[in-house]
Amino acid sequence: MMGKVLVAMRVFPVEGQDAAELAERVKAVEGCNTSKVEDYVFGTKIVKASFVCEDGENRDFEEEVKKIAGVSEVQVDEVGLVS
C-alpha cells in the first residue's frame, strides 16, 4: 500500500501582485490541500501552500506553481509521507 506525499511551500508574488488573488490561483492547482496568505518580511505577504498526491505519482508541484501568473519564486519547505 502506498502512502500520500505532502509538499509544503512558500510562494512569493511578483511585485504589485495581490497575494490573496495569487492564493486563489494556487488553490486551483489540482492536489492543493491548503493555500493561505501570511505576513513575511518588511510588510510583504507570501502564500503558504501545501499539496498532496499519491506516493509514486511523481507530481512536480514546484514547477506547476512556478507557471502560475504572478509568481516570482517558489521555495519548497518540506516534502514527506503523511499516510
Secondary structure by P-SEA (a helix, b strand, c coil): cbbbbbbbbbbbbcccccaaaaaaaaaacccccbbbbbbccccbbbbbbbbbbccccccaaaaaaaacccccccccccccccc
